[in-house]
Amino acid sequence: MSSRPLYKITFLNHGKVYELYARRVGSSHLWGFNEIADLVFDLHDGLVVDPTEERLREEFGDTKVLHLPMQSIVRIEEVEKKGQSAIRDATTGEKVVTPFPMPAKPR
């Protein structure tokens, strides 16, 4: 196991369940919030392998510290290695997949 702990944070956001990985989790100085910092994303230099991971990196890549309301957090787990980050539908639990943009048909 790494000397630095790794956490999997599962939380609700706009009707979807987000699963992110971070190195730091704690109480926020903002009352009723948890502080999530040092977010961990897979690094791919070339071809995008996982569009969900890319979407999360675009949304949270420049985030220094994420302050989440306590009531939005479903679970915080300390894990040994990073799994796949995900965005799931809150009611069905199915992964929300952003379809690959298809070129328009010529007329």
N, CA, C and O atoms as a GROMACS GRO file, in nm:
protein
  428
    1MET      N    1   0.084  -0.119   0.000
    1MET     CA    2   0.000   0.000   0.000
    1MET      C    3   0.088   0.124   0.000
    1MET      O    4   0.194   0.126   0.063
    2SER      N    5   0.045   0.225  -0.071
    2SER     CA    6   0.119   0.350  -0.079
    2SER      C    7   0.126   0.417   0.058
    2SER      O    8   0.040   0.398   0.143
    3SER      N    9   0.233   0.496   0.076
    3SER     CA   10   0.246   0.566   0.204
    3SER      C   11   0.138   0.673   0.219
    3SER      O   12   0.101   0.709   0.331
    4ARG      N   13   0.088   0.724   0.109
    4ARG     CA   14  -0.020   0.823   0.112
    4ARG      C   15  -0.153   0.751   0.092
    4ARG      O   16  -0.168   0.674  -0.003
    5PRO      N   17  -0.250   0.774   0.179
    5PRO     CA   18  -0.380   0.707   0.163
    5PRO      C   19  -0.452   0.753   0.037
    5PRO      O   20  -0.433   0.866  -0.010
    6LEU      N   21  -0.535   0.665  -0.017
    6LEU     CA   22  -0.615   0.695  -0.134
    6LEU      C   23  -0.761   0.667  -0.097
    6LEU      O   24  -0.793   0.562  -0.041
    7TYR      N   25  -0.849   0.761  -0.129
    7TYR     CA   26  -0.990   0.750  -0.093
    7TYR      C   27  -1.076   0.750  -0.218
    7TYR      O   28  -1.050   0.821  -0.314
    8LYS      N   29  -1.181   0.668  -0.214
    8LYS     CA   30  -1.284   0.670  -0.318
    8LYS      C   31  -1.404   0.741  -0.256
    8LYS      O   32  -1.459   0.697  -0.155
    9ILE      N   33  -1.444   0.852  -0.318
    9ILE     CA   34  -1.554   0.933  -0.267
    9ILE      C   35  -1.673   0.916  -0.361
    9ILE      O   36  -1.662   0.940  -0.481
   10THR      N   37  -1.786   0.875  -0.307
   10THR     CA   38  -1.910   0.859  -0.383
   10THR      C   39  -2.007   0.963  -0.332
   10THR      O   40  -2.038   0.968  -0.213
   11PHE      N   41  -2.057   1.049  -0.424
   11PHE     CA   42  -2.148   1.156  -0.383
   11PHE      C   43  -2.252   1.185  -0.490
   11PHE      O   44  -2.232   1.152  -0.607
   12LEU      N   45  -2.362   1.246  -0.448
   12LEU     CA   46  -2.470   1.284  -0.538
   12LEU      C   47  -2.449   1.424  -0.591
   12LEU      O   48  -2.411   1.515  -0.516
   13ASN      N   49  -2.474   1.442  -0.721
   13ASN     CA   50  -2.460   1.573  -0.784
   13ASN      C   51  -2.556   1.581  -0.901
   13ASN      O   52  -2.539   1.510  -1.000
   14HIS      N   53  -2.657   1.666  -0.893
   14HIS     CA   54  -2.755   1.688  -1.000
   14HIS      C   55  -2.818   1.559  -1.050
   14HIS      O   56  -2.826   1.536  -1.170
   15GLY      N   57  -2.863   1.474  -0.958
   15GLY     CA   58  -2.933   1.352  -0.995
   15GLY      C   59  -2.843   1.239  -1.043
   15GLY      O   60  -2.891   1.137  -1.093
   16LYS      N   61  -2.713   1.257  -1.028
   16LYS     CA   62  -2.619   1.154  -1.069
   16LYS      C   63  -2.528   1.121  -0.952
   16LYS      O   64  -2.507   1.203  -0.863
   17VAL      N   65  -2.474   1.000  -0.953
   17VAL     CA   66  -2.380   0.956  -0.850
   17VAL      C   67  -2.240   0.964  -0.910
   17VAL      O   68  -2.210   0.897  -1.009
   18TYR      N   69  -2.155   1.044  -0.849
   18TYR     CA   70  -2.016   1.060  -0.895
   18TYR      C   71  -1.925   0.976  -0.807
   18TYR      O   72  -1.945   0.966  -0.686
   19GLU      N   73  -1.825   0.915  -0.868
   19GLU     CA   74  -1.722   0.840  -0.796
   19GLU      C   75  -1.587   0.898  -0.835
   19GLU      O   76  -1.544   0.885  -0.949
   20LEU      N   77  -1.521   0.962  -0.739
   20LEU     CA   78  -1.390   1.023  -0.761
   20LEU      C   79  -1.289   0.965  -0.664
   20LEU      O   80  -1.326   0.906  -0.562
   21TYR      N   81  -1.162   0.983  -0.696
   21TYR     CA   82  -1.054   0.940  -0.607
   21TYR      C   83  -0.974   1.062  -0.564
   21TYR      O   84  -0.951   1.153  -0.643
   22ALA      N   85  -0.932   1.062  -0.438
   22ALA     CA   86  -0.857   1.175  -0.382
   22ALA      C   87  -0.759   1.125  -0.278
   22ALA      O   88  -0.775   1.017  -0.221
   23ARG      N   89  -0.658   1.205  -0.253
   23ARG     CA   90  -0.556   1.172  -0.154
   23ARG      C   91  -0.588   1.230  -0.015
   23ARG      O   92  -0.537   1.181   0.085
   24ARG      N   93  -0.672   1.334  -0.011
   24ARG     CA   94  -0.703   1.398   0.118
   24ARG      C   95  -0.852   1.414   0.136
   24ARG      O   96  -0.922   1.462   0.046
   25VAL      N   97  -0.900   1.374   0.252
   25VAL     CA   98  -1.041   1.391   0.289
   25VAL      C   99  -1.044   1.438   0.433
   25VAL      O  100  -0.971   1.385   0.517
   26GLY      N  101  -1.128   1.536   0.463
   26GLY     CA  102  -1.137   1.584   0.600
   26GLY      C  103  -1.255   1.676   0.619
   26GLY      O  104  -1.333   1.700   0.527
   27SER      N  105  -1.268   1.727   0.740
   27SER     CA  106  -1.372   1.823   0.771
   27SER      C  107  -1.334   1.958   0.711
   27SER      O  108  -1.218   1.999   0.717
   28SER      N  109  -1.431   2.024   0.655
   28SER     CA  110  -1.409   2.155   0.596
   28SER      C  111  -1.422   2.264   0.702
   28SER      O  112  -1.488   2.243   0.804
   29HIS      N  113  -1.361   2.378   0.678
   29HIS     CA  114  -1.382   2.492   0.767
   29HIS      C  115  -1.520   2.554   0.744
   29HIS      O  116  -1.565   2.638   0.822
   30LEU      N  117  -1.587   2.511   0.636
   30LEU     CA  118  -1.724   2.552   0.609
   30LEU      C  119  -1.817   2.456   0.681
   30LEU      O  120  -1.810   2.335   0.658
   31TRP      N  121  -1.903   2.505   0.767
   31TRP     CA  122  -1.988   2.421   0.849
   31TRP      C  123  -2.080   2.336   0.762
   31TRP      O  124  -2.148   2.389   0.673
   32GLY      N  125  -2.084   2.204   0.786
   32GLY     CA  126  -2.171   2.113   0.714
   32GLY      C  127  -2.111   2.058   0.585
   32GLY      O  128  -2.182   1.994   0.507
   33PHE      N  129  -1.984   2.083   0.561
   33PHE     CA  130  -1.919   2.038   0.438
   33PHE      C  131  -1.799   1.950   0.471
   33PHE      O  132  -1.738   1.962   0.578
   34ASN      N  133  -1.766   1.860   0.377
   34ASN     CA  134  -1.643   1.782   0.384
   34ASN      C  135  -1.548   1.834   0.278
   34ASN      O  136  -1.590   1.879   0.172
   35GLU      N  137  -1.421   1.829   0.308
   35GLU     CA  138  -1.318   1.880   0.219
   35GLU      C  139  -1.251   1.763   0.148
   35GLU      O  140  -1.199   1.672   0.212
   36ILE      N  141  -1.252   1.767   0.015
   36ILE     CA  142  -1.189   1.665  -0.069
   36ILE      C  143  -1.080   1.736  -0.149
   36ILE      O  144  -1.109   1.832  -0.221
   37ALA      N  145  -0.956   1.689  -0.137
   37ALA     CA  146  -0.845   1.756  -0.205
   37ALA      C  147  -0.751   1.654  -0.269
   37ALA      O  148  -0.758   1.535  -0.242
   38ASP      N  149  -0.663   1.703  -0.354
   38ASP     CA  150  -0.566   1.622  -0.427
   38ASP      C  151  -0.637   1.511  -0.505
   38ASP      O  152  -0.611   1.393  -0.486
   39LEU      N  153  -0.728   1.553  -0.594
   39LEU     CA  154  -0.802   1.457  -0.677
   39LEU      C  155  -0.705   1.381  -0.766
   39LEU      O  156  -0.606   1.436  -0.813
   40VAL      N  157  -0.734   1.253  -0.788
   40VAL     CA  158  -0.647   1.165  -0.866
   40VAL      C  159  -0.721   1.123  -0.993
   40VAL      O  160  -0.832   1.071  -0.986
   41PHE      N  161  -0.658   1.146  -1.109
   41PHE     CA  162  -0.712   1.106  -1.238
   41PHE      C  163  -0.608   1.023  -1.311
   41PHE      O  164  -0.488   1.040  -1.288
   42ASP      N  165  -0.654   0.934  -1.399
   42ASP     CA  166  -0.562   0.859  -1.485
   42ASP      C  167  -0.501   0.958  -1.584
   42ASP      O  168  -0.570   1.046  -1.635
   43LEU      N  169  -0.373   0.942  -1.610
   43LEU     CA  170  -0.305   1.029  -1.704
   43LEU      C  171  -0.286   0.957  -1.837
   43LEU      O  172  -0.217   0.855  -1.844
   44HIS      N  173  -0.348   1.011  -1.941
   44HIS     CA  174  -0.334   0.956  -2.075
   44HIS      C  175  -0.285   1.069  -2.164
   44HIS      O  176  -0.348   1.174  -2.172
   45ASP      N  177  -0.174   1.045  -2.230
   45ASP     CA  178  -0.118   1.148  -2.318
   45ASP      C  179  -0.181   1.147  -2.456
   45ASP      O  180  -0.191   1.251  -2.521
   46GLY      N  181  -0.222   1.031  -2.501
   46GLY     CA  182  -0.272   1.020  -2.638
   46GLY      C  183  -0.420   1.000  -2.645
   46GLY      O  184  -0.498   1.086  -2.606
   47LEU      N  185  -0.458   0.884  -2.695
   47LEU     CA  186  -0.597   0.849  -2.718
   47LEU      C  187  -0.675   0.844  -2.587
   47LEU      O  188  -0.627   0.791  -2.487
   48VAL      N  189  -0.796   0.899  -2.589
   48VAL     CA  190  -0.882   0.895  -2.471
   48VAL      C  191  -0.941   0.755  -2.460
   48VAL      O  192  -1.015   0.711  -2.548
   49VAL      N  193  -0.909   0.685  -2.353
   49VAL     CA  194  -0.955   0.548  -2.334
   49VAL      C  195  -1.091   0.546  -2.266
   49VAL      O  196  -1.178   0.468  -2.305
   50ASP      N  197  -1.110   0.630  -2.166
   50ASP     CA  198  -1.235   0.632  -2.090
   50ASP      C  199  -1.296   0.772  -2.098
   50ASP      O  200  -1.244   0.865  -2.036
   51PRO      N  201  -1.407   0.789  -2.172
   51PRO     CA  202  -1.467   0.922  -2.185
   51PRO      C  203  -1.520   0.977  -2.052
   51PRO      O  204  -1.523   1.099  -2.033
   52THR      N  205  -1.561   0.889  -1.960
   52THR     CA  206  -1.611   0.936  -1.831
   52THR      C  207  -1.497   0.998  -1.751
   52THR      O  208  -1.514   1.104  -1.690
   53GLU      N  209  -1.381   0.932  -1.750
   53GLU     CA  210  -1.264   0.984  -1.680
   53GLU      C  211  -1.224   1.120  -1.738
   53GLU      O  212  -1.189   1.212  -1.665
   54GLU      N  213  -1.230   1.131  -1.870
   54GLU     CA  214  -1.197   1.257  -1.937
   54GLU      C  215  -1.297   1.366  -1.898
   54GLU      O  216  -1.259   1.481  -1.874
   55ARG      N  217  -1.425   1.331  -1.893
   55ARG     CA  218  -1.528   1.429  -1.854
   55ARG      C  219  -1.506   1.477  -1.711
   55ARG      O  220  -1.518   1.596  -1.683
   56LEU      N  221  -1.475   1.385  -1.620
   56LEU     CA  222  -1.449   1.422  -1.481
   56LEU      C  223  -1.323   1.509  -1.470
   56LEU      O  224  -1.319   1.603  -1.391
   57ARG      N  225  -1.222   1.476  -1.548
   57ARG     CA  226  -1.099   1.557  -1.546
   57ARG      C  227  -1.127   1.698  -1.598
   57ARG      O  228  -1.072   1.795  -1.546
   58GLU      N  229  -1.213   1.709  -1.700
   58GLU     CA  230  -1.249   1.842  -1.752
   58GLU      C  231  -1.326   1.921  -1.647
   58GLU      O  232  -1.305   2.042  -1.632
   59GLU      N  233  -1.417   1.855  -1.575
   59GLU     CA  234  -1.500   1.922  -1.477
   59GLU      C  235  -1.422   1.957  -1.349
   59GLU      O  236  -1.441   2.066  -1.294
   60PHE      N  237  -1.336   1.866  -1.301
   60PHE     CA  238  -1.270   1.884  -1.172
   60PHE      C  239  -1.118   1.896  -1.181
   60PHE      O  240  -1.052   1.906  -1.078
   61GLY      N  241  -1.062   1.896  -1.301
   61GLY     CA  242  -0.916   1.895  -1.318
   61GLY      C  243  -0.845   2.014  -1.256
   61GLY      O  244  -0.734   1.999  -1.205
   62ASP      N  245  -0.905   2.130  -1.258
   62ASP     CA  246  -0.842   2.251  -1.203
   62ASP      C  247  -0.888   2.278  -1.060
   62ASP      O  248  -0.855   2.383  -1.003
   63THR      N  249  -0.962   2.186  -1.001
   63THR     CA  250  -1.015   2.204  -0.866
   63THR      C  251  -0.905   2.180  -0.764
   63THR      O  252  -0.843   2.074  -0.761
   64LYS      N  253  -0.881   2.279  -0.681
   64LYS     CA  254  -0.781   2.267  -0.576
   64LYS      C  255  -0.838   2.190  -0.457
   64LYS      O  256  -0.778   2.095  -0.409
   65VAL      N  257  -0.955   2.234  -0.409
   65VAL     CA  258  -1.024   2.169  -0.298
   65VAL      C  259  -1.173   2.167  -0.331
   65VAL      O  260  -1.230   2.267  -0.373
   66LEU      N  261  -1.234   2.052  -0.312
   66LEU     CA  262  -1.377   2.034  -0.337
   66LEU      C  263  -1.446   2.029  -0.202
   66LEU      O  264  -1.413   1.944  -0.118
   67HIS      N  265  -1.543   2.118  -0.179
   67HIS     CA  266  -1.619   2.120  -0.054
   67HIS      C  267  -1.756   2.061  -0.086
   67HIS      O  268  -1.837   2.123  -0.156
   68LEU      N  269  -1.782   1.941  -0.033
   68LEU     CA  270  -1.909   1.873  -0.060
   68LEU      C  271  -1.998   1.879   0.063
   68LEU      O  272  -1.951   1.855   0.174
   69PRO      N  273  -2.128   1.909   0.045
   69PRO     CA  274  -2.220   1.906   0.159
   69PRO      C  275  -2.226   1.764   0.215
   69PRO      O  276  -2.229   1.666   0.140
   70MET      N  277  -2.228   1.753   0.347
   70MET     CA  278  -2.229   1.620   0.411
   70MET      C  279  -2.343   1.533   0.361
   70MET      O  280  -2.325   1.413   0.342
   71GLN      N  281  -2.461   1.592   0.339
   71GLN     CA  282  -2.577   1.513   0.299
   71GLN      C  283  -2.566   1.462   0.156
   71GLN      O  284  -2.643   1.374   0.118
   72SER      N  285  -2.474   1.514   0.074
   72SER     CA  286  -2.459   1.464  -0.063
   72SER      C  287  -2.363   1.346  -0.071
   72SER      O  288  -2.360   1.276  -0.172
   73ILE      N  289  -2.285   1.324   0.034
   73ILE     CA  290  -2.187   1.216   0.032
   73ILE      C  291  -2.255   1.084   0.066
   73ILE      O  292  -2.321   1.070   0.169
   74VAL      N  293  -2.238   0.987  -0.022
   74VAL     CA  294  -2.294   0.854  -0.002
   74VAL      C  295  -2.196   0.768   0.076
   74VAL      O  296  -2.234   0.697   0.169
   75ARG      N  297  -2.067   0.774   0.038
   75ARG     CA  298  -1.968   0.687   0.099
   75ARG      C  299  -1.828   0.741   0.074
   75ARG      O  300  -1.800   0.800  -0.030
   76ILE      N  301  -1.740   0.720   0.171
   76ILE     CA  302  -1.597   0.748   0.156
   76ILE      C  303  -1.524   0.621   0.197
   76ILE      O  304  -1.539   0.573   0.309
   77GLU      N  305  -1.445   0.566   0.104
   77GLU     CA  306  -1.372   0.442   0.130
   77GLU      C  307  -1.222   0.467   0.115
   77GLU      O  308  -1.180   0.536   0.023
   78GLU      N  309  -1.143   0.411   0.205
   78GLU     CA  310  -0.998   0.412   0.186
   78GLU      C  311  -0.964   0.286   0.108
   78GLU      O  312  -0.994   0.175   0.151
   79VAL      N  313  -0.899   0.303  -0.008
   79VAL     CA  314  -0.869   0.191  -0.096
   79VAL      C  315  -0.719   0.179  -0.118
   79VAL      O  316  -0.644   0.272  -0.090
   80GLU      N  317  -0.677   0.062  -0.168
   80GLU     CA  318  -0.535   0.040  -0.192
   80GLU      C  319  -0.490   0.090  -0.328
   80GLU      O  320  -0.378   0.138  -0.342
   81LYS      N  321  -0.579   0.078  -0.429
   81LYS     CA  322  -0.542   0.127  -0.562
   81LYS      C  323  -0.662   0.191  -0.629
   81LYS      O  324  -0.777   0.162  -0.594
   82LYS      N  325  -0.633   0.277  -0.724
   82LYS     CA  326  -0.738   0.350  -0.793
   82LYS      C  327  -0.812   0.259  -0.889
   82LYS      O  328  -0.751   0.184  -0.965
   83GLY      N  329  -0.943   0.268  -0.884
   83GLY     CA  330  -1.027   0.199  -0.981
   83GLY      C  331  -1.073   0.298  -1.085
   83GLY      O  332  -1.012   0.404  -1.103
   84GLN      N  333  -1.179   0.265  -1.153
   84GLN     CA  334  -1.232   0.351  -1.257
   84GLN      C  335  -1.326   0.454  -1.197
   84GLN      O  336  -1.420   0.419  -1.125
   85SER      N  337  -1.302   0.581  -1.225
   85SER     CA  338  -1.396   0.685  -1.184
   85SER      C  339  -1.523   0.670  -1.267
   85SER      O  340  -1.518   0.619  -1.379
   86ALA      N  341  -1.635   0.713  -1.212
   86ALA     CA  342  -1.761   0.691  -1.283
   86ALA      C  343  -1.862   0.799  -1.252
   86ALA      O  344  -1.854   0.869  -1.151
   87ILE      N  345  -1.958   0.812  -1.342
   87ILE     CA  346  -2.078   0.891  -1.320
   87ILE      C  347  -2.193   0.796  -1.348
   87ILE      O  348  -2.202   0.738  -1.456
   88ARG      N  349  -2.282   0.779  -1.249
   88ARG     CA  350  -2.393   0.685  -1.262
   88ARG      C  351  -2.526   0.758  -1.244
   88ARG      O  352  -2.533   0.862  -1.177
   89ASP      N  353  -2.629   0.702  -1.304
   89ASP     CA  354  -2.763   0.753  -1.283
   89ASP      C  355  -2.804   0.718  -1.140
   89ASP      O  356  -2.787   0.603  -1.098
   90ALA      N  357  -2.857   0.812  -1.066
   90ALA     CA  358  -2.889   0.790  -0.924
   90ALA      C  359  -3.003   0.690  -0.904
   90ALA      O  360  -3.006   0.622  -0.802
   91THR      N  361  -3.095   0.680  -0.998
   91THR     CA  362  -3.208   0.589  -0.979
   91THR      C  363  -3.178   0.447  -1.026
   91THR      O  364  -3.217   0.351  -0.959
   92THR      N  365  -3.109   0.432  -1.138
   92THR     CA  366  -3.084   0.298  -1.192
   92THR      C  367  -2.947   0.243  -1.155
   92THR      O  368  -2.928   0.122  -1.152
   93GLY      N  369  -2.852   0.331  -1.126
   93GLY     CA  370  -2.716   0.287  -1.096
   93GLY      C  371  -2.633   0.258  -1.220
   93GLY      O  372  -2.516   0.220  -1.209
   94GLU      N  373  -2.691   0.275  -1.338
   94GLU     CA  374  -2.618   0.250  -1.462
   94GLU      C  375  -2.524   0.366  -1.491
   94GLU      O  376  -2.552   0.481  -1.459
   95LYS      N  377  -2.411   0.333  -1.553
   95LYS     CA  378  -2.314   0.435  -1.589
   95LYS      C  379  -2.375   0.529  -1.692
   95LYS      O  380  -2.444   0.487  -1.784
   96VAL      N  381  -2.348   0.657  -1.674
   96VAL     CA  382  -2.390   0.758  -1.770
   96VAL      C  383  -2.276   0.772  -1.868
   96VAL      O  384  -2.166   0.817  -1.834
   97VAL      N  385  -2.302   0.732  -1.990
   97VAL     CA  386  -2.197   0.735  -2.093
   97VAL      C  387  -2.227   0.848  -2.189
   97VAL      O  388  -2.337   0.858  -2.243
   98THR      N  389  -2.128   0.933  -2.208
   98THR     CA  390  -2.140   1.039  -2.306
   98THR      C  391  -2.109   0.978  -2.442
   98THR      O  392  -1.996   0.935  -2.464
   99PRO      N  393  -2.205   0.975  -2.534
   99PRO     CA  394  -2.178   0.911  -2.662
   99PRO      C  395  -2.072   0.986  -2.741
   99PRO      O  396  -2.060   1.108  -2.733
  100PHE      N  397  -1.996   0.910  -2.818
  100PHE     CA  398  -1.893   0.968  -2.903
  100PHE      C  399  -1.962   1.048  -3.011
  100PHE      O  400  -2.055   0.998  -3.075
  101PRO      N  401  -1.920   1.174  -3.035
  101PRO     CA  402  -1.988   1.255  -3.136
  101PRO      C  403  -1.969   1.195  -3.276
  101PRO      O  404  -1.857   1.166  -3.319
  102MET      N  405  -2.079   1.176  -3.344
  102MET     CA  406  -2.076   1.121  -3.478
  102MET      C  407  -2.082   1.234  -3.579
  102MET      O  408  -2.151   1.334  -3.558
  103PRO      N  409  -2.010   1.219  -3.690
  103PRO     CA  410  -2.016   1.323  -3.793
  103PRO      C  411  -2.155   1.328  -3.854
  103PRO      O  412  -2.224   1.226  -3.864
  104ALA      N  413  -2.194   1.447  -3.894
  104ALA     CA  414  -2.325   1.466  -3.954
  104ALA      C  415  -2.327   1.400  -4.092
  104ALA      O  416  -2.227   1.398  -4.163
  105LYS      N  417  -2.443   1.347  -4.129
  105LYS     CA  418  -2.457   1.283  -4.262
  105LYS      C  419  -2.463   1.392  -4.368
  105LYS      O  420  -2.532   1.492  -4.350
  106PRO      N  421  -2.392   1.372  -4.477
  106PRO     CA  422  -2.400   1.471  -4.586
  106PRO      C  423  -2.539   1.466  -4.649
  106PRO      O  424  -2.601   1.360  -4.658
  107ARG      N  425  -2.586   1.581  -4.690
  107ARG     CA  426  -2.720   1.589  -4.750
  107ARG      C  427  -2.714   1.583  -4.898
  107ARG      O  428  -2.817   1.589  -4.965
   0.00000   0.00000   0.00000
